[in-house]
Amino acid sequence: MHIAVCDSVRQDAEHMERWIREYCALYQLPVSLRVFHDPEEFNACQDRFDLSYICFGGSTGFLRARLLRERDKNCRIVLVDDTREFAVASMRIHCTDFILRPVTFSHIVRSMGLAGVGGKS
């Protein structure tokens, strides 16, 4: 499983990375995780991801999610934002889940399940 975590707030990205690793360890899933702190770096990346957590926030996060969807129809995308503003829009670009900040471990469990990774979906 190749997963991207995209968050300009380093501490938040570290929490998400730790929780994803814990989840994958719980279900004995091999995981390759790549963290991006810069939206442009993520946009320029040519790697293919099975699942991407886009947490840049606001229009920046939504734009990155939309661009990812345009270039990869199969990637499961979880959009994370601190407002509900992009919840409906995330459905329009076929995001797997929308998480309203603050993110918790239970959010990771739910989104991984919805993405069909590990536990029950």
PEKAQUI-V690601 format. One record per backbone hydrogen bond with DSSP energy under -0.5 kcal/mol. CO is the residue of the C=O (numbers start at 1). NH is the residue of the N-H. E is the energy in kcal/mol with one decimal. If there is no record, write none. Layout:
co=[CO;CO]
nh=[NH;NH]
e=[E;E]
This chain:
co=[1;1;2;2;3;4;5;5;6;8;9;10;11;12;13;14;15;16;17;18;19;20;21;22;23;24;25;31;32;34;36;38;39;40;41;42;50;51;52;52;53;53;54;57;57;58;59;60;61;62;63;64;65;66;67;68;75;76;77;77;77;78;79;80;81;83;84;84;86;87;88;89;90;91;97;99;99;104;105;106;107;108;109;110;111;112;113;116;117]
nh=[3;32;50;51;34;53;7;36;55;10;13;14;15;16;17;18;19;20;21;22;23;24;25;26;27;29;28;33;3;5;7;42;43;44;45;45;76;4;54;78;6;55;80;60;61;62;63;64;65;66;67;68;69;70;71;72;77;52;79;96;97;54;99;57;101;86;87;88;90;91;92;93;95;94;79;81;101;108;109;110;111;112;113;114;115;117;116;118;119]
e=[-0.6;-3.1;-2.7;-1.5;-2.6;-3.0;-0.6;-3.0;-3.1;-0.9;-2.3;-2.4;-2.0;-2.3;-2.7;-2.4;-2.5;-2.7;-2.4;-2.4;-2.6;-2.6;-2.4;-2.4;-1.7;-3.2;-1.1;-0.5;-2.9;-2.4;-2.3;-2.1;-2.4;-2.1;-1.1;-0.6;-2.4;-2.3;-0.7;-3.0;-2.9;-0.8;-2.9;-0.6;-2.0;-2.1;-2.7;-2.2;-2.3;-2.7;-2.7;-2.3;-2.4;-2.1;-1.6;-2.0;-0.6;-2.8;-0.5;-2.4;-1.3;-2.7;-2.7;-0.6;-3.0;-0.6;-2.0;-0.5;-2.3;-1.1;-1.4;-1.0;-2.5;-1.7;-2.0;-2.1;-0.6;-1.5;-2.4;-2.4;-2.8;-2.7;-2.2;-2.7;-1.7;-3.0;-1.5;-0.6;-0.7]
